Amino acid sequence: MDFEYTPEQDAFRKELRGWLAANLPRDLCVDDPADDRVAPDRATFERRCAWQKTMHKAGWVGIAWPKEYGGRGASIIERVIWDEEYSASRAPVLPGMGLNLVGPTIIHWGTDAQKLQYLPRILNADEIWAQGFSEPGAGSDLASLSTRAEDKGDHYLVNGQKVWTSGAQYADSIILLVRTDPSAPKHNGISCLLVDMKSPGVVVRPLVLATGHHHFNEVFFTDVLVPKTQLLGPINQGWKVSTTTLMYERHSSGARNPIGQVRDLIAVARRLPVDGGTAWDDPKIRQRLSQLLIDCEAMKYTRYRALTRQIRGEPPGPEGSILKLSGSELGVRIADAAGELLGMHAIINVSTELVPDAPRWFNRLVAARQYTISAGTSEIQRNILGERVLGLPKG
Ligand SMILES: Cc1cc2nc3c(=O)[nH]c(=O)nc-3n(C[C@H](O)[C@H](O)[C@H](O)COP(=O)(O)OP(=O)(O)OC[C@H]3O[C@@H](n4cnc5c(N)ncnc54)[C@H](O)[C@@H]3O)c2cc1C
């Protein structure tokens, strides 16, 4: 990979940076967008939707989407630049389920009518989406799902339960995996439906994290009537449709690099008083934080390797699993290091003079492990790498 940017790419970066500086409302910014992917309350959620509309009007939303569907058709490098500049500006994560997962899946599998109905509304934050895949008895082994959709002629009748549904409290629609042929082998009897969350029989119940944040939900379906026009992809081929969605999910979850967190931690260590000096005077602390910086750099180059394959048009390699695994585990190591370095400052959840961003570190300490579970757990990523890279027998 060439590490130099072309003049056009530099110009793209400059234009985006300038536009964000001029248009991003300061009071909408977050300490670290990765910590805050589901808005904490409805008022914040609505302000973020309004921000997305402003961005969309200026042509900065869905930049990776093809132009014919309202996107910008940006190159892979432009997408990287967009990610870097957007997160450096501390702008909040946009309601991403529709933009990053559902929209691209509809582009791939949807009918013309579905594309027309949903894609413009996703880009303009007029339609917010949730992902209804996991169930109490089906997570890593997703194909065991048991939510049923019975064929009733012109519609399906859906009964069952989903769980860990991020942001469902704000969602207008949900992309739902259902069993349509219980007699078929488990991967072959699944279909994918696009369901209106306001349909009678849909009930959302909150699941609140240990941090107090209402991130995800249980969603119950009781005799929910879904028109047949809402089938996404062929009947009983929902497993293939879900593979498309999960590929986009892993791609977007591997894109974040926590190097900013480590730099923040080093800044705290330099001012934290210990034994008449600062924590940074301790060589063990310096070594530990330096190792975390090295790990972030290694992650950056693994990402470049994955991008190089994409640019060359080669099929995706194991980098997606490596990035998901190493990025989420690195997040836990950073949070653990912060907990040990900051001591009580990391657990009181209150700003102090010494550590003004203590609530952020509290949040990370409690929440970092969730990313080793979402989008395929660390164990599942290790299974994939063991089988596909090391040639080990199936786990
Ligand atoms: C922050 C977050 C957001 C999420 N958002 C959504 C969402 O919006 N929509 C949605 O549908 N789901 C969502 N999920 C659910 C997520 O996809 C599941 O939690 C995940 O797939 C794991 O499933 P599970 O929780 O049922 O755990 P299980 O699959 O029951 O796993 C339990 C443990 O067993 C291990 N294990 C399981 N199988 C194997 C194996 N074959 N080999 C080795 N170890 C194994 C796992 O690694 C794990 O440690 C979210 C989860 C999190 C944490």
The ligand as a MOL file (V3000), in Angstrom:
LIG
                    3D

  0  0  0     0  0            999 V3000
M  V30 BEGIN CTAB
M  V30 COUNTS 53 58 0 0 0
M  V30 BEGIN ATOM
M  V30 1 C -23.0480 -4.3560 22.6880 0
M  V30 2 C -23.8410 -5.4350 21.9840 0
M  V30 3 C -24.7450 -5.0640 21.0230 0
M  V30 4 C -25.5050 -6.0450 20.3760 0
M  V30 5 N -26.4360 -5.6480 19.4550 0
M  V30 6 C -27.1890 -6.5850 18.8450 0
M  V30 7 C -28.2060 -6.1830 17.9160 0
M  V30 8 O -28.4390 -4.9860 17.6820 0
M  V30 9 N -28.9260 -7.1410 17.3210 0
M  V30 10 C -28.7300 -8.4670 17.5480 0
M  V30 11 O -29.4000 -9.2750 16.9350 0
M  V30 12 N -27.8040 -8.8860 18.4480 0
M  V30 13 C -27.0310 -7.9680 19.0950 0
M  V30 14 N -26.0910 -8.3610 20.0270 0
M  V30 15 C -26.0040 -9.7810 20.3760 0
M  V30 16 C -24.7200 -10.4680 19.8900 0
M  V30 17 O -24.7620 -10.6920 18.5180 0
M  V30 18 C -24.6210 -11.7840 20.6950 0
M  V30 19 O -24.4770 -11.4530 22.0670 0
M  V30 20 C -23.4460 -12.6290 20.2360 0
M  V30 21 O -23.6680 -13.1400 18.9630 0
M  V30 22 C -23.1880 -13.8010 21.2210 0
M  V30 23 O -24.3450 -14.5320 21.4300 0
M  V30 24 P -24.8740 -14.8530 22.9000 0
M  V30 25 O -24.8820 -13.5840 23.7010 0
M  V30 26 O -26.1520 -15.5940 22.7780 0
M  V30 27 O -23.7660 -15.7760 23.5470 0
M  V30 28 P -23.5700 -17.3480 23.2830 0
M  V30 29 O -23.5720 -17.6210 21.8170 0
M  V30 30 O -24.5590 -18.0890 24.1340 0
M  V30 31 O -22.1280 -17.5800 23.8400 0
M  V30 32 C -21.8270 -17.7060 25.2380 0
M  V30 33 C -20.3270 -17.9480 25.3820 0
M  V30 34 O -19.9850 -19.2030 24.7330 0
M  V30 35 C -18.9730 -18.9870 23.7550 0
M  V30 36 N -19.2020 -19.8590 22.5910 0
M  V30 37 C -20.3700 -20.0310 21.9220 0
M  V30 38 N -20.2000 -20.8670 20.8840 0
M  V30 39 C -18.8840 -21.2260 20.8840 0
M  V30 40 C -18.0800 -22.0700 20.0460 0
M  V30 41 N -18.5940 -22.7020 18.9920 0
M  V30 42 N -16.7680 -22.1780 20.3280 0
M  V30 43 C -16.2030 -21.5260 21.3990 0
M  V30 44 N -16.9250 -20.7240 22.2350 0
M  V30 45 C -18.2440 -20.5770 21.9780 0
M  V30 46 C -19.1140 -17.5220 23.3410 0
M  V30 47 O -17.9020 -17.0090 22.8110 0
M  V30 48 C -19.4940 -16.8660 24.6810 0
M  V30 49 O -18.3310 -16.6350 25.4400 0
M  V30 50 C -25.3250 -7.4200 20.7050 0
M  V30 51 C -24.4220 -7.7780 21.6920 0
M  V30 52 C -23.6960 -6.8040 22.3370 0
M  V30 53 C -22.7400 -7.2230 23.4250 0
M  V30 END ATOM
M  V30 BEGIN BOND
M  V30 1 1 1 2
M  V30 2 1 2 3
M  V30 3 2 2 52
M  V30 4 2 3 4
M  V30 5 1 4 5
M  V30 6 1 4 50
M  V30 7 2 5 6
M  V30 8 1 6 7
M  V30 9 1 6 13
M  V30 10 2 7 8
M  V30 11 1 7 9
M  V30 12 1 9 10
M  V30 13 2 10 11
M  V30 14 1 10 12
M  V30 15 2 12 13
M  V30 16 1 13 14
M  V30 17 1 14 15
M  V30 18 1 14 50
M  V30 19 1 15 16
M  V30 20 1 16 17
M  V30 21 1 16 18
M  V30 22 1 18 19
M  V30 23 1 18 20
M  V30 24 1 20 21
M  V30 25 1 20 22
M  V30 26 1 22 23
M  V30 27 1 23 24
M  V30 28 2 24 25
M  V30 29 1 24 26
M  V30 30 1 24 27
M  V30 31 1 27 28
M  V30 32 2 28 29
M  V30 33 1 28 30
M  V30 34 1 28 31
M  V30 35 1 31 32
M  V30 36 1 32 33
M  V30 37 1 33 34
M  V30 38 1 33 48
M  V30 39 1 34 35
M  V30 40 1 35 36
M  V30 41 1 35 46
M  V30 42 1 36 37
M  V30 43 1 36 45
M  V30 44 2 37 38
M  V30 45 1 38 39
M  V30 46 1 39 40
M  V30 47 2 39 45
M  V30 48 1 40 41
M  V30 49 2 40 42
M  V30 50 1 42 43
M  V30 51 2 43 44
M  V30 52 1 44 45
M  V30 53 1 46 47
M  V30 54 1 46 48
M  V30 55 1 48 49
M  V30 56 2 50 51
M  V30 57 1 51 52
M  V30 58 1 52 53
M  V30 END BOND
M  V30 END CTAB
M  END
